Amino acid sequence: MQIGPYKLRNQLVLAPMAGVTDRPFRQLCKKFGAGLAVSEMVSCNSALWGSRQTLRRMDHEGEVEPRTVQIAGADPVLMAQAARFNVERGAQIIDINMGCPARKVCNVMAGSALLQNEDLVRKILDAVVTAVEVPVTLKIRTGWDPEHRNALSIAKIAEQAGIQALAIHGRTRACAYKGEAEYETIRSVKQESSLPIIANGDITSPENAHEVMEFTGADAVMIGRAAQGRPWIFREIEHYLATGGLLPEPGFEETRTIMIEHLNNLYAFYGEYTGVRVARKHIAWYSKGHHNGAGFRQRVNRVDTVDGQLRMTHAFFDGLTQEMAA
Ligand SMILES: Cc1cc2nc3c(=O)[nH]c(=O)nc-3n(C[C@H](O)[C@H](O)[C@H](O)COP(=O)(O)O)c2cc1C
């Protein structure tokens, strides 16, 4: 798949997830084969740009190209400014969030709430595309609620504005994360629109990624929650799409190596205090489904030093390996 001048290595995209897709996680998913990894969103409220959190979100040092930054907001002028600001700081693709139902975003009429107001959508897209030289992409849901699925109409607006790819999460804003994603709307947008389409929602396995691509005709698939604690899912899907074969899940030792490297990258990126806290949710995801995982999570959540967290993680994997050998 091609976005502007960037030819992606494959058709696999890591979904933007606030609080999850920081630089260490994006790097990890790209290492395992994600062709594109969208950063956490940056608010268009310039008052927040100096905050430590926003500065971290704009930190792309050493990141595999292309570097994509998502922006969110509802004011065309501020969105254009936010896009320029991020491009000056290294963003190579700007992604606009009209797909997130978070209250924080929707209350100010941004994220997926914008889908209700097509005129404002047009103004925002025009303003952002005009403001920057780099490609601009858009992420939406299928509509406002099941009675108002206006993804096609938004796709037409996006096409006219010069948007270069459109990611569609197969749920409406009203659906939040309930029920199952539907792919019919994504398929009809793909049929009617000339934009590269990225299908998103509930993709959890190589087979299911393949099915969604076949059914929708989408140019790429975007994976969010299924990559939490399983960054190797990109390697599995890439392999399946190329060969039709399934790779085995990583064994304990490989999982340990991946996890320890991830934790060390989090500590280096955030420092000890925040790094240990951010690491807790990743540790929980990695250990889910493993024997004794629940007890390990309870214990490790009480530790607040790098040394303690690493020691407990090693002990957990030592236990798993010993059990296997017994
Ligand atoms: C924790 C979390 C944070 C998210 N943050 C964002 C965000 O900042 N911007 C956005 O466009 N979507 C956001 N999303 C939505 C995801 O990008 C994606 O559309 C959704 O999770 C469906 O894909 P999945 O079924 O593969 O997880 C978030 C989702 C989760 C679970």
The ligand as a Gaussian input file, in Angstrom:
#p B3LYP/6-31G(d) Opt

LIG

0 1
 C       -7.264000       1.925000      24.593000
 C       -7.727000       2.449000      23.265000
 C       -7.412000       3.749000      22.877000
 C       -7.824000       4.244000      21.636000
 N       -7.439000       5.499000      21.249000
 C       -7.742000       5.955000      20.007000
 C       -7.231000       7.193000      19.533000
 O       -6.530000       7.919000      20.235000
 N       -7.576000       7.566000      18.274000
 C       -8.377000       6.803000      17.464000
 O       -8.638000       7.188000      16.324000
 N       -8.852000       5.609000      17.877000
 C       -8.547000       5.171000      19.112000
 N       -8.977000       3.935000      19.516000
 C       -9.726000       3.087000      18.577000
 C       -8.776000       2.132000      17.821000
 O       -7.884000       2.853000      16.996000
 C       -9.567000       1.134000      16.940000
 O      -10.312000       1.858000      15.995000
 C      -10.529000       0.257000      17.751000
 O       -9.892000      -0.246000      18.922000
 C      -11.047000      -0.917000      16.911000
 O      -10.018000      -1.734000      16.476000
 P       -9.663000      -3.157000      17.206000
 O      -10.928000      -3.955000      17.231000
 O       -8.607000      -3.774000      16.326000
 O       -9.173000      -2.830000      18.568000
 C       -8.608000       3.436000      20.765000
 C       -8.937000       2.135000      21.171000
 C       -8.505000       1.630000      22.395000
 C       -8.857000       0.216000      22.782000

